[in-house]
Amino acid sequence: MFMVLMGTVVIAGIVGYISEKTGFTNNGILQSIIICVGGAFLAYFVRIMFGIGFGSPGMNAIVSSLGALIIVPTHWRASVRDRRRR
């Protein structure tokens, strides 16, 4: 179980780095990695507690990381954009 957790963190970090380098997000490398790891931790613990997941732990890490990157920055980015215009 500990190795699955470490693999989840590594996969989430890679997804965050790749998403930033390809231009999918514009948060910054560290911020994207932190968002991805947070989403992957959430999915990992939901899978442990409730048994809800997408199949393999690796697929859970990838899907939850991308989901976190889509959900989190969209709410945050609008407020930053509004602050810069003022």
PDB file of N, CA, C and O in Angstrom:
ATOM      1  N   MET A   1       0.821  -1.189   0.000  1.00  0.00           N
ATOM      2  CA  MET A   1       0.000   0.000   0.000  1.00  0.00           C
ATOM      3  C   MET A   1       0.870   1.260   0.000  1.00  0.00           C
ATOM      4  O   MET A   1       0.529   2.254  -0.641  1.00  0.00           O
ATOM      5  N   PHE A   2       1.988   1.215   0.718  1.00  0.00           N
ATOM      6  CA  PHE A   2       2.886   2.374   0.752  1.00  0.00           C
ATOM      7  C   PHE A   2       3.504   2.615  -0.621  1.00  0.00           C
ATOM      8  O   PHE A   2       3.685   3.763  -1.027  1.00  0.00           O
ATOM      9  N   MET A   3       3.827   1.545  -1.335  1.00  0.00           N
ATOM     10  CA  MET A   3       4.422   1.708  -2.663  1.00  0.00           C
ATOM     11  C   MET A   3       3.408   2.289  -3.650  1.00  0.00           C
ATOM     12  O   MET A   3       3.783   3.038  -4.552  1.00  0.00           O
ATOM     13  N   VAL A   4       2.143   1.952  -3.487  1.00  0.00           N
ATOM     14  CA  VAL A   4       1.110   2.536  -4.346  1.00  0.00           C
ATOM     15  C   VAL A   4       1.006   4.035  -4.090  1.00  0.00           C
ATOM     16  O   VAL A   4       0.843   4.816  -5.027  1.00  0.00           O
ATOM     17  N   LEU A   5       1.100   4.434  -2.840  1.00  0.00           N
ATOM     18  CA  LEU A   5       1.054   5.856  -2.500  1.00  0.00           C
ATOM     19  C   LEU A   5       2.234   6.601  -3.112  1.00  0.00           C
ATOM     20  O   LEU A   5       2.065   7.687  -3.667  1.00  0.00           O
ATOM     21  N   MET A   6       3.413   6.028  -3.015  1.00  0.00           N
ATOM     22  CA  MET A   6       4.597   6.675  -3.596  1.00  0.00           C
ATOM     23  C   MET A   6       4.505   6.734  -5.125  1.00  0.00           C
ATOM     24  O   MET A   6       4.892   7.730  -5.735  1.00  0.00           O
ATOM     25  N   GLY A   7       3.993   5.668  -5.738  1.00  0.00           N
ATOM     26  CA  GLY A   7       3.804   5.670  -7.186  1.00  0.00           C
ATOM     27  C   GLY A   7       2.793   6.715  -7.622  1.00  0.00           C
ATOM     28  O   GLY A   7       2.954   7.356  -8.660  1.00  0.00           O
ATOM     29  N   THR A   8       1.750   6.881  -6.821  1.00  0.00           N
ATOM     30  CA  THR A   8       0.735   7.898  -7.108  1.00  0.00           C
ATOM     31  C   THR A   8       1.345   9.289  -7.081  1.00  0.00           C
ATOM     32  O   THR A   8       1.046  10.116  -7.943  1.00  0.00           O
ATOM     33  N   VAL A   9       2.193   9.551  -6.104  1.00  0.00           N
ATOM     34  CA  VAL A   9       2.838  10.863  -5.994  1.00  0.00           C
ATOM     35  C   VAL A   9       3.778  11.101  -7.178  1.00  0.00           C
ATOM     36  O   VAL A   9       3.818  12.201  -7.729  1.00  0.00           O
ATOM     37  N   VAL A  10       4.524  10.083  -7.563  1.00  0.00           N
ATOM     38  CA  VAL A  10       5.459  10.229  -8.687  1.00  0.00           C
ATOM     39  C   VAL A  10       4.696  10.473  -9.990  1.00  0.00           C
ATOM     40  O   VAL A  10       5.056  11.359 -10.765  1.00  0.00           O
ATOM     41  N   ILE A  11       3.650   9.692 -10.229  1.00  0.00           N
ATOM     42  CA  ILE A  11       2.865   9.867 -11.448  1.00  0.00           C
ATOM     43  C   ILE A  11       2.210  11.246 -11.470  1.00  0.00           C
ATOM     44  O   ILE A  11       2.185  11.903 -12.511  1.00  0.00           O
ATOM     45  N   ALA A  12       1.686  11.683 -10.343  1.00  0.00           N
ATOM     46  CA  ALA A  12       1.059  13.007 -10.280  1.00  0.00           C
ATOM     47  C   ALA A  12       2.084  14.107 -10.548  1.00  0.00           C
ATOM     48  O   ALA A  12       1.777  15.082 -11.234  1.00  0.00           O
ATOM     49  N   GLY A  13       3.277  13.964 -10.022  1.00  0.00           N
ATOM     50  CA  GLY A  13       4.332  14.945 -10.283  1.00  0.00           C
ATOM     51  C   GLY A  13       4.709  15.006 -11.749  1.00  0.00           C
ATOM     52  O   GLY A  13       4.921  16.087 -12.299  1.00  0.00           O
ATOM     53  N   ILE A  14       4.791  13.847 -12.380  1.00  0.00           N
ATOM     54  CA  ILE A  14       5.116  13.801 -13.805  1.00  0.00           C
ATOM     55  C   ILE A  14       4.007  14.436 -14.629  1.00  0.00           C
ATOM     56  O   ILE A  14       4.284  15.178 -15.572  1.00  0.00           O
ATOM     57  N   VAL A  15       2.757  14.156 -14.288  1.00  0.00           N
ATOM     58  CA  VAL A  15       1.627  14.750 -15.007  1.00  0.00           C
ATOM     59  C   VAL A  15       1.640  16.270 -14.850  1.00  0.00           C
ATOM     60  O   VAL A  15       1.398  16.991 -15.818  1.00  0.00           O
ATOM     61  N   GLY A  16       1.920  16.761 -13.650  1.00  0.00           N
ATOM     62  CA  GLY A  16       1.988  18.200 -13.433  1.00  0.00           C
ATOM     63  C   GLY A  16       3.098  18.858 -14.225  1.00  0.00           C
ATOM     64  O   GLY A  16       2.906  19.933 -14.792  1.00  0.00           O
ATOM     65  N   TYR A  17       4.252  18.225 -14.268  1.00  0.00           N
ATOM     66  CA  TYR A  17       5.389  18.769 -15.013  1.00  0.00           C
ATOM     67  C   TYR A  17       5.101  18.782 -16.519  1.00  0.00           C
ATOM     68  O   TYR A  17       5.340  19.779 -17.199  1.00  0.00           O
ATOM     69  N   ILE A  18       4.589  17.672 -17.018  1.00  0.00           N
ATOM     70  CA  ILE A  18       4.308  17.585 -18.454  1.00  0.00           C
ATOM     71  C   ILE A  18       3.210  18.560 -18.857  1.00  0.00           C
ATOM     72  O   ILE A  18       3.295  19.186 -19.913  1.00  0.00           O
ATOM     73  N   SER A  19       2.189  18.695 -18.034  1.00  0.00           N
ATOM     74  CA  SER A  19       1.108  19.625 -18.381  1.00  0.00           C
ATOM     75  C   SER A  19       1.600  21.061 -18.431  1.00  0.00           C
ATOM     76  O   SER A  19       1.110  21.861 -19.227  1.00  0.00           O
ATOM     77  N   GLU A  20       2.554  21.388 -17.594  1.00  0.00           N
ATOM     78  CA  GLU A  20       3.103  22.743 -17.611  1.00  0.00           C
ATOM     79  C   GLU A  20       4.030  22.952 -18.808  1.00  0.00           C
ATOM     80  O   GLU A  20       3.998  24.011 -19.435  1.00  0.00           O
ATOM     81  N   LYS A  21       4.839  21.969 -19.124  1.00  0.00           N
ATOM     82  CA  LYS A  21       5.772  22.104 -20.240  1.00  0.00           C
ATOM     83  C   LYS A  21       5.083  22.105 -21.595  1.00  0.00           C
ATOM     84  O   LYS A  21       5.578  22.724 -22.537  1.00  0.00           O
ATOM     85  N   THR A  22       3.938  21.416 -21.713  1.00  0.00           N
ATOM     86  CA  THR A  22       3.230  21.391 -22.992  1.00  0.00           C
ATOM     87  C   THR A  22       2.315  22.586 -23.180  1.00  0.00           C
ATOM     88  O   THR A  22       1.782  22.778 -24.273  1.00  0.00           O
ATOM     89  N   GLY A  23       2.115  23.397 -22.143  1.00  0.00           N
ATOM     90  CA  GLY A  23       1.270  24.562 -22.260  1.00  0.00           C
ATOM     91  C   GLY A  23      -0.182  24.312 -21.911  1.00  0.00           C
ATOM     92  O   GLY A  23      -1.026  25.177 -22.147  1.00  0.00           O
ATOM     93  N   PHE A  24      -0.498  23.149 -21.354  1.00  0.00           N
ATOM     94  CA  PHE A  24      -1.873  22.846 -20.934  1.00  0.00           C
ATOM     95  C   PHE A  24      -2.306  23.781 -19.810  1.00  0.00           C
ATOM     96  O   PHE A  24      -3.471  24.173 -19.737  1.00  0.00           O
ATOM     97  N   THR A  25      -1.367  24.136 -18.932  1.00  0.00           N
ATOM     98  CA  THR A  25      -1.643  25.084 -17.858  1.00  0.00           C
ATOM     99  C   THR A  25      -0.582  26.168 -17.870  1.00  0.00           C
ATOM    100  O   THR A  25       0.475  26.011 -18.480  1.00  0.00           O
ATOM    101  N   ASN A  26      -0.873  27.269 -17.192  1.00  0.00           N
ATOM    102  CA  ASN A  26       0.080  28.359 -17.060  1.00  0.00           C
ATOM    103  C   ASN A  26       0.226  28.766 -15.605  1.00  0.00           C
ATOM    104  O   ASN A  26       0.286  29.954 -15.290  1.00  0.00           O
ATOM    105  N   ASN A  27       0.284  27.780 -14.717  1.00  0.00           N
ATOM    106  CA  ASN A  27       0.362  28.053 -13.288  1.00  0.00           C
ATOM    107  C   ASN A  27       1.789  28.221 -12.794  1.00  0.00           C
ATOM    108  O   ASN A  27       2.023  28.934 -11.819  1.00  0.00           O
ATOM    109  N   GLY A  28       2.718  27.597 -13.431  1.00  0.00           N
ATOM    110  CA  GLY A  28       4.072  27.466 -12.938  1.00  0.00           C
ATOM    111  C   GLY A  28       4.310  25.986 -12.634  1.00  0.00           C
ATOM    112  O   GLY A  28       3.376  25.261 -12.292  1.00  0.00           O
ATOM    113  N   ILE A  29       5.534  25.554 -12.757  1.00  0.00           N
ATOM    114  CA  ILE A  29       5.827  24.128 -12.613  1.00  0.00           C
ATOM    115  C   ILE A  29       5.520  23.637 -11.199  1.00  0.00           C
ATOM    116  O   ILE A  29       4.839  22.626 -11.031  1.00  0.00           O
ATOM    117  N   LEU A  30       6.007  24.331 -10.204  1.00  0.00           N
ATOM    118  CA  LEU A  30       5.796  23.889  -8.819  1.00  0.00           C
ATOM    119  C   LEU A  30       4.316  23.906  -8.442  1.00  0.00           C
ATOM    120  O   LEU A  30       3.834  22.986  -7.782  1.00  0.00           O
ATOM    121  N   GLN A  31       3.606  24.931  -8.852  1.00  0.00           N
ATOM    122  CA  GLN A  31       2.189  25.025  -8.529  1.00  0.00           C
ATOM    123  C   GLN A  31       1.398  23.899  -9.188  1.00  0.00           C
ATOM    124  O   GLN A  31       0.508  23.319  -8.567  1.00  0.00           O
ATOM    125  N   SER A  32       1.718  23.589 -10.441  1.00  0.00           N
ATOM    126  CA  SER A  32       1.025  22.504 -11.129  1.00  0.00           C
ATOM    127  C   SER A  32       1.306  21.162 -10.468  1.00  0.00           C
ATOM    128  O   SER A  32       0.406  20.332 -10.342  1.00  0.00           O
ATOM    129  N   ILE A  33       2.540  20.944 -10.048  1.00  0.00           N
ATOM    130  CA  ILE A  33       2.874  19.688  -9.376  1.00  0.00           C
ATOM    131  C   ILE A  33       2.130  19.584  -8.055  1.00  0.00           C
ATOM    132  O   ILE A  33       1.629  18.512  -7.714  1.00  0.00           O
ATOM    133  N   ILE A  34       2.050  20.672  -7.310  1.00  0.00           N
ATOM    134  CA  ILE A  34       1.341  20.648  -6.025  1.00  0.00           C
ATOM    135  C   ILE A  34      -0.151  20.374  -6.240  1.00  0.00           C
ATOM    136  O   ILE A  34      -0.745  19.599  -5.490  1.00  0.00           O
ATOM    137  N   ILE A  35      -0.752  20.983  -7.232  1.00  0.00           N
ATOM    138  CA  ILE A  35      -2.162  20.748  -7.528  1.00  0.00           C
ATOM    139  C   ILE A  35      -2.391  19.291  -7.913  1.00  0.00           C
ATOM    140  O   ILE A  35      -3.351  18.671  -7.455  1.00  0.00           O
ATOM    141  N   CYS A  36      -1.517  18.745  -8.747  1.00  0.00           N
ATOM    142  CA  CYS A  36      -1.655  17.348  -9.176  1.00  0.00           C
ATOM    143  C   CYS A  36      -1.487  16.381  -8.019  1.00  0.00           C
ATOM    144  O   CYS A  36      -2.253  15.425  -7.898  1.00  0.00           O
ATOM    145  N   VAL A  37      -0.509  16.609  -7.177  1.00  0.00           N
ATOM    146  CA  VAL A  37      -0.286  15.723  -6.039  1.00  0.00           C
ATOM    147  C   VAL A  37      -1.473  15.781  -5.080  1.00  0.00           C
ATOM    148  O   VAL A  37      -1.873  14.753  -4.535  1.00  0.00           O
ATOM    149  N   GLY A  38      -2.033  16.955  -4.869  1.00  0.00           N
ATOM    150  CA  GLY A  38      -3.213  17.079  -4.015  1.00  0.00           C
ATOM    151  C   GLY A  38      -4.397  16.307  -4.569  1.00  0.00           C
ATOM    152  O   GLY A  38      -5.089  15.613  -3.824  1.00  0.00           O
ATOM    153  N   GLY A  39      -4.633  16.418  -5.852  1.00  0.00           N
ATOM    154  CA  GLY A  39      -5.727  15.668  -6.473  1.00  0.00           C
ATOM    155  C   GLY A  39      -5.498  14.172  -6.431  1.00  0.00           C
ATOM    156  O   GLY A  39      -6.437  13.401  -6.236  1.00  0.00           O
ATOM    157  N   ALA A  40      -4.248  13.758  -6.616  1.00  0.00           N
ATOM    158  CA  ALA A  40      -3.937  12.330  -6.577  1.00  0.00           C
ATOM    159  C   ALA A  40      -4.079  11.772  -5.164  1.00  0.00           C
ATOM    160  O   ALA A  40      -4.565  10.654  -4.990  1.00  0.00           O
ATOM    161  N   PHE A  41      -3.662  12.538  -4.148  1.00  0.00           N
ATOM    162  CA  PHE A  41      -3.865  12.104  -2.757  1.00  0.00           C
ATOM    163  C   PHE A  41      -5.350  11.934  -2.461  1.00  0.00           C
ATOM    164  O   PHE A  41      -5.756  10.951  -1.841  1.00  0.00           O
ATOM    165  N   LEU A  42      -6.148  12.878  -2.898  1.00  0.00           N
ATOM    166  CA  LEU A  42      -7.580  12.808  -2.664  1.00  0.00           C
ATOM    167  C   LEU A  42      -8.169  11.545  -3.293  1.00  0.00           C
ATOM    168  O   LEU A  42      -8.937  10.831  -2.648  1.00  0.00           O
ATOM    169  N   ALA A  43      -7.817  11.271  -4.534  1.00  0.00           N
ATOM    170  CA  ALA A  43      -8.332  10.079  -5.211  1.00  0.00           C
ATOM    171  C   ALA A  43      -7.819   8.802  -4.554  1.00  0.00           C
ATOM    172  O   ALA A  43      -8.545   7.811  -4.466  1.00  0.00           O
ATOM    173  N   TYR A  44      -6.578   8.824  -4.096  1.00  0.00           N
ATOM    174  CA  TYR A  44      -6.011   7.646  -3.427  1.00  0.00           C
ATOM    175  C   TYR A  44      -6.782   7.328  -2.147  1.00  0.00           C
ATOM    176  O   TYR A  44      -7.115   6.171  -1.893  1.00  0.00           O
ATOM    177  N   PHE A  45      -7.062   8.341  -1.349  1.00  0.00           N
ATOM    178  CA  PHE A  45      -7.762   8.096  -0.101  1.00  0.00           C
ATOM    179  C   PHE A  45      -9.239   7.765  -0.327  1.00  0.00           C
ATOM    180  O   PHE A  45      -9.823   7.001   0.441  1.00  0.00           O
ATOM    181  N   VAL A  46      -9.839   8.324  -1.357  1.00  0.00           N
ATOM    182  CA  VAL A  46     -11.218   7.951  -1.695  1.00  0.00           C
ATOM    183  C   VAL A  46     -11.276   6.484  -2.112  1.00  0.00           C
ATOM    184  O   VAL A  46     -12.216   5.769  -1.766  1.00  0.00           O
ATOM    185  N   ARG A  47     -10.262   6.042  -2.858  1.00  0.00           N
ATOM    186  CA  ARG A  47     -10.224   4.637  -3.260  1.00  0.00           C
ATOM    187  C   ARG A  47     -10.047   3.722  -2.058  1.00  0.00           C
ATOM    188  O   ARG A  47     -10.671   2.663  -1.991  1.00  0.00           O
ATOM    189  N   ILE A  48      -9.216   4.112  -1.119  1.00  0.00           N
ATOM    190  CA  ILE A  48      -9.015   3.288   0.076  1.00  0.00           C
ATOM    191  C   ILE A  48     -10.280   3.249   0.930  1.00  0.00           C
ATOM    192  O   ILE A  48     -10.684   2.180   1.387  1.00  0.00           O
ATOM    193  N   MET A  49     -10.906   4.406   1.148  1.00  0.00           N
ATOM    194  CA  MET A  49     -12.051   4.464   2.053  1.00  0.00           C
ATOM    195  C   MET A  49     -13.326   3.900   1.444  1.00  0.00           C
ATOM    196  O   MET A  49     -14.067   3.187   2.121  1.00  0.00           O
ATOM    197  N   PHE A  50     -13.595   4.206   0.180  1.00  0.00           N
ATOM    198  CA  PHE A  50     -14.880   3.850  -0.412  1.00  0.00           C
ATOM    199  C   PHE A  50     -14.792   2.849  -1.551  1.00  0.00           C
ATOM    200  O   PHE A  50     -15.816   2.322  -1.985  1.00  0.00           O
ATOM    201  N   GLY A  51     -13.599   2.579  -2.041  1.00  0.00           N
ATOM    202  CA  GLY A  51     -13.448   1.629  -3.144  1.00  0.00           C
ATOM    203  C   GLY A  51     -13.856   2.187  -4.494  1.00  0.00           C
ATOM    204  O   GLY A  51     -14.109   1.426  -5.428  1.00  0.00           O
ATOM    205  N   ILE A  52     -13.923   3.509  -4.610  1.00  0.00           N
ATOM    206  CA  ILE A  52     -14.315   4.147  -5.869  1.00  0.00           C
ATOM    207  C   ILE A  52     -13.047   4.514  -6.632  1.00  0.00           C
ATOM    208  O   ILE A  52     -12.170   5.191  -6.095  1.00  0.00           O
ATOM    209  N   GLY A  53     -12.950   4.071  -7.882  1.00  0.00           N
ATOM    210  CA  GLY A  53     -11.777   4.404  -8.672  1.00  0.00           C
ATOM    211  C   GLY A  53     -11.995   4.081 -10.137  1.00  0.00           C
ATOM    212  O   GLY A  53     -13.080   3.659 -10.537  1.00  0.00           O
ATOM    213  N   PHE A  54     -10.960   4.281 -10.929  1.00  0.00           N
ATOM    214  CA  PHE A  54     -11.015   4.050 -12.370  1.00  0.00           C
ATOM    215  C   PHE A  54     -10.328   2.767 -12.786  1.00  0.00           C
ATOM    216  O   PHE A  54     -10.065   2.583 -13.974  1.00  0.00           O
ATOM    217  N   GLY A  55     -10.030   1.888 -11.875  1.00  0.00           N
ATOM    218  CA  GLY A  55      -9.348   0.644 -12.216  1.00  0.00           C
ATOM    219  C   GLY A  55      -8.016   0.570 -11.505  1.00  0.00           C
ATOM    220  O   GLY A  55      -7.959   0.362 -10.293  1.00  0.00           O
ATOM    221  N   SER A  56      -6.952   0.739 -12.255  1.00  0.00           N
ATOM    222  CA  SER A  56      -5.615   0.635 -11.670  1.00  0.00           C
ATOM    223  C   SER A  56      -5.245   1.910 -10.917  1.00  0.00           C
ATOM    224  O   SER A  56      -5.770   2.981 -11.223  1.00  0.00           O
ATOM    225  N   PRO A  57      -4.349   1.809  -9.936  1.00  0.00           N
ATOM    226  CA  PRO A  57      -3.915   3.003  -9.205  1.00  0.00           C
ATOM    227  C   PRO A  57      -3.235   4.040 -10.108  1.00  0.00           C
ATOM    228  O   PRO A  57      -3.357   5.242  -9.869  1.00  0.00           O
ATOM    229  N   GLY A  58      -2.532   3.590 -11.125  1.00  0.00           N
ATOM    230  CA  GLY A  58      -1.893   4.524 -12.049  1.00  0.00           C
ATOM    231  C   GLY A  58      -2.896   5.342 -12.838  1.00  0.00           C
ATOM    232  O   GLY A  58      -2.713   6.541 -13.045  1.00  0.00           O
ATOM    233  N   MET A  59      -3.950   4.685 -13.273  1.00  0.00           N
ATOM    234  CA  MET A  59      -5.001   5.404 -13.997  1.00  0.00           C
ATOM    235  C   MET A  59      -5.716   6.389 -13.075  1.00  0.00           C
ATOM    236  O   MET A  59      -6.077   7.489 -13.494  1.00  0.00           O
ATOM    237  N   ASN A  60      -5.917   5.992 -11.829  1.00  0.00           N
ATOM    238  CA  ASN A  60      -6.509   6.917 -10.852  1.00  0.00           C
ATOM    239  C   ASN A  60      -5.643   8.159 -10.689  1.00  0.00           C
ATOM    240  O   ASN A  60      -6.159   9.276 -10.639  1.00  0.00           O
ATOM    241  N   ALA A  61      -4.323   7.967 -10.607  1.00  0.00           N
ATOM    242  CA  ALA A  61      -3.412   9.094 -10.425  1.00  0.00           C
ATOM    243  C   ALA A  61      -3.451  10.037 -11.620  1.00  0.00           C
ATOM    244  O   ALA A  61      -3.471  11.255 -11.446  1.00  0.00           O
ATOM    245  N   ILE A  62      -3.462   9.492 -12.816  1.00  0.00           N
ATOM    246  CA  ILE A  62      -3.466  10.325 -14.020  1.00  0.00           C
ATOM    247  C   ILE A  62      -4.773  11.105 -14.142  1.00  0.00           C
ATOM    248  O   ILE A  62      -4.762  12.316 -14.362  1.00  0.00           O
ATOM    249  N   VAL A  63      -5.891  10.410 -13.999  1.00  0.00           N
ATOM    250  CA  VAL A  63      -7.196  11.058 -14.163  1.00  0.00           C
ATOM    251  C   VAL A  63      -7.434  12.101 -13.076  1.00  0.00           C
ATOM    252  O   VAL A  63      -7.923  13.194 -13.359  1.00  0.00           O
ATOM    253  N   SER A  64      -7.091  11.768 -11.837  1.00  0.00           N
ATOM    254  CA  SER A  64      -7.325  12.721 -10.751  1.00  0.00           C
ATOM    255  C   SER A  64      -6.397  13.927 -10.851  1.00  0.00           C
ATOM    256  O   SER A  64      -6.796  15.037 -10.499  1.00  0.00           O
ATOM    257  N   SER A  65      -5.179  13.734 -11.320  1.00  0.00           N
ATOM    258  CA  SER A  65      -4.257  14.858 -11.497  1.00  0.00           C
ATOM    259  C   SER A  65      -4.754  15.813 -12.573  1.00  0.00           C
ATOM    260  O   SER A  65      -4.753  17.030 -12.385  1.00  0.00           O
ATOM    261  N   LEU A  66      -5.175  15.257 -13.691  1.00  0.00           N
ATOM    262  CA  LEU A  66      -5.700  16.114 -14.753  1.00  0.00           C
ATOM    263  C   LEU A  66      -6.992  16.801 -14.320  1.00  0.00           C
ATOM    264  O   LEU A  66      -7.226  17.962 -14.654  1.00  0.00           O
ATOM    265  N   GLY A  67      -7.822  16.085 -13.581  1.00  0.00           N
ATOM    266  CA  GLY A  67      -9.052  16.688 -13.073  1.00  0.00           C
ATOM    267  C   GLY A  67      -8.774  17.840 -12.136  1.00  0.00           C
ATOM    268  O   GLY A  67      -9.443  18.872 -12.195  1.00  0.00           O
ATOM    269  N   ALA A  68      -7.790  17.671 -11.269  1.00  0.00           N
ATOM    270  CA  ALA A  68      -7.434  18.758 -10.349  1.00  0.00           C
ATOM    271  C   ALA A  68      -6.875  19.956 -11.105  1.00  0.00           C
ATOM    272  O   ALA A  68      -7.149  21.100 -10.743  1.00  0.00           O
ATOM    273  N   LEU A  69      -6.096  19.706 -12.150  1.00  0.00           N
ATOM    274  CA  LEU A  69      -5.558  20.815 -12.943  1.00  0.00           C
ATOM    275  C   LEU A  69      -6.658  21.564 -13.682  1.00  0.00           C
ATOM    276  O   LEU A  69      -6.547  22.770 -13.904  1.00  0.00           O
ATOM    277  N   ILE A  70      -7.701  20.871 -14.059  1.00  0.00           N
ATOM    278  CA  ILE A  70      -8.796  21.531 -14.769  1.00  0.00           C
ATOM    279  C   ILE A  70      -9.676  22.304 -13.803  1.00  0.00           C
ATOM    280  O   ILE A  70     -10.090  23.423 -14.107  1.00  0.00           O
ATOM    281  N   ILE A  71      -9.970  21.725 -12.642  1.00  0.00           N
ATOM    282  CA  ILE A  71     -10.912  22.338 -11.708  1.00  0.00           C
ATOM    283  C   ILE A  71     -10.290  23.485 -10.920  1.00  0.00           C
ATOM    284  O   ILE A  71     -10.860  24.576 -10.881  1.00  0.00           O
ATOM    285  N   VAL A  72      -9.150  23.270 -10.299  1.00  0.00           N
ATOM    286  CA  VAL A  72      -8.585  24.250  -9.360  1.00  0.00           C
ATOM    287  C   VAL A  72      -8.187  25.560 -10.032  1.00  0.00           C
ATOM    288  O   VAL A  72      -8.628  26.615  -9.576  1.00  0.00           O
ATOM    289  N   PRO A  73      -7.388  25.551 -11.078  1.00  0.00           N
ATOM    290  CA  PRO A  73      -6.935  26.839 -11.615  1.00  0.00           C
ATOM    291  C   PRO A  73      -8.034  27.673 -12.258  1.00  0.00           C
ATOM    292  O   PRO A  73      -7.897  28.894 -12.333  1.00  0.00           O
ATOM    293  N   THR A  74      -9.122  27.061 -12.725  1.00  0.00           N
ATOM    294  CA  THR A  74     -10.140  27.864 -13.387  1.00  0.00           C
ATOM    295  C   THR A  74     -10.804  28.822 -12.413  1.00  0.00           C
ATOM    296  O   THR A  74     -11.133  29.944 -12.795  1.00  0.00           O
ATOM    297  N   HIS A  75     -11.008  28.419 -11.179  1.00  0.00           N
ATOM    298  CA  HIS A  75     -11.594  29.320 -10.187  1.00  0.00           C
ATOM    299  C   HIS A  75     -10.579  30.361  -9.739  1.00  0.00           C
ATOM    300  O   HIS A  75     -10.938  31.517  -9.512  1.00  0.00           O
ATOM    301  N   TRP A  76      -9.332  29.972  -9.610  1.00  0.00           N
ATOM    302  CA  TRP A  76      -8.293  30.856  -9.117  1.00  0.00           C
ATOM    303  C   TRP A  76      -7.865  31.852 -10.192  1.00  0.00           C
ATOM    304  O   TRP A  76      -7.609  33.018  -9.892  1.00  0.00           O
ATOM    305  N   ARG A  77      -7.787  31.402 -11.427  1.00  0.00           N
ATOM    306  CA  ARG A  77      -7.253  32.215 -12.501  1.00  0.00           C
ATOM    307  C   ARG A  77      -8.123  33.426 -12.808  1.00  0.00           C
ATOM    308  O   ARG A  77      -7.598  34.484 -13.158  1.00  0.00           O
ATOM    309  N   ALA A  78      -9.416  33.297 -12.687  1.00  0.00           N
ATOM    310  CA  ALA A  78     -10.295  34.429 -12.982  1.00  0.00           C
ATOM    311  C   ALA A  78     -10.068  35.573 -12.002  1.00  0.00           C
ATOM    312  O   ALA A  78     -10.082  36.737 -12.403  1.00  0.00           O
ATOM    313  N   SER A  79      -9.859  35.265 -10.734  1.00  0.00           N
ATOM    314  CA  SER A  79      -9.647  36.324  -9.770  1.00  0.00           C
ATOM    315  C   SER A  79      -8.296  37.008  -9.970  1.00  0.00           C
ATOM    316  O   SER A  79      -8.173  38.214  -9.757  1.00  0.00           O
ATOM    317  N   VAL A  80      -7.305  36.262 -10.369  1.00  0.00           N
ATOM    318  CA  VAL A  80      -5.986  36.851 -10.627  1.00  0.00           C
ATOM    319  C   VAL A  80      -6.063  37.741 -11.865  1.00  0.00           C
ATOM    320  O   VAL A  80      -5.482  38.826 -11.887  1.00  0.00           O
ATOM    321  N   ARG A  81      -6.763  37.294 -12.876  1.00  0.00           N
ATOM    322  CA  ARG A  81      -6.905  38.082 -14.095  1.00  0.00           C
ATOM    323  C   ARG A  81      -7.621  39.407 -13.803  1.00  0.00           C
ATOM    324  O   ARG A  81      -7.257  40.453 -14.340  1.00  0.00           O
ATOM    325  N   ASP A  82      -8.634  39.344 -12.952  1.00  0.00           N
ATOM    326  CA  ASP A  82      -9.356  40.565 -12.590  1.00  0.00           C
ATOM    327  C   ASP A  82      -8.472  41.523 -11.791  1.00  0.00           C
ATOM    328  O   ASP A  82      -8.565  42.739 -11.957  1.00  0.00           O
ATOM    329  N   ARG A  83      -7.621  40.982 -10.932  1.00  0.00           N
ATOM    330  CA  ARG A  83      -6.722  41.836 -10.141  1.00  0.00           C
ATOM    331  C   ARG A  83      -5.697  42.526 -11.015  1.00  0.00           C
ATOM    332  O   ARG A  83      -5.319  43.666 -10.747  1.00  0.00           O
ATOM    333  N   ARG A  84      -5.242  41.849 -12.056  1.00  0.00           N
ATOM    334  CA  ARG A  84      -4.228  42.447 -12.926  1.00  0.00           C
ATOM    335  C   ARG A  84      -4.805  43.585 -13.770  1.00  0.00           C
ATOM    336  O   ARG A  84      -4.080  44.514 -14.126  1.00  0.00           O
ATOM    337  N   ARG A  85      -6.075  43.526 -14.089  1.00  0.00           N
ATOM    338  CA  ARG A  85      -6.706  44.565 -14.911  1.00  0.00           C
ATOM    339  C   ARG A  85      -6.941  45.848 -14.143  1.00  0.00           C
ATOM    340  O   ARG A  85      -7.069  46.914 -14.746  1.00  0.00           O
ATOM    341  N   ARG A  86      -6.998  45.767 -12.844  1.00  0.00           N
ATOM    342  CA  ARG A  86      -7.287  46.964 -12.023  1.00  0.00           C
ATOM    343  C   ARG A  86      -6.111  47.880 -11.940  1.00  0.00           C
ATOM    344  O   ARG A  86      -6.186  48.925 -11.293  1.00  0.00           O
TER     345      ARG A  86
END
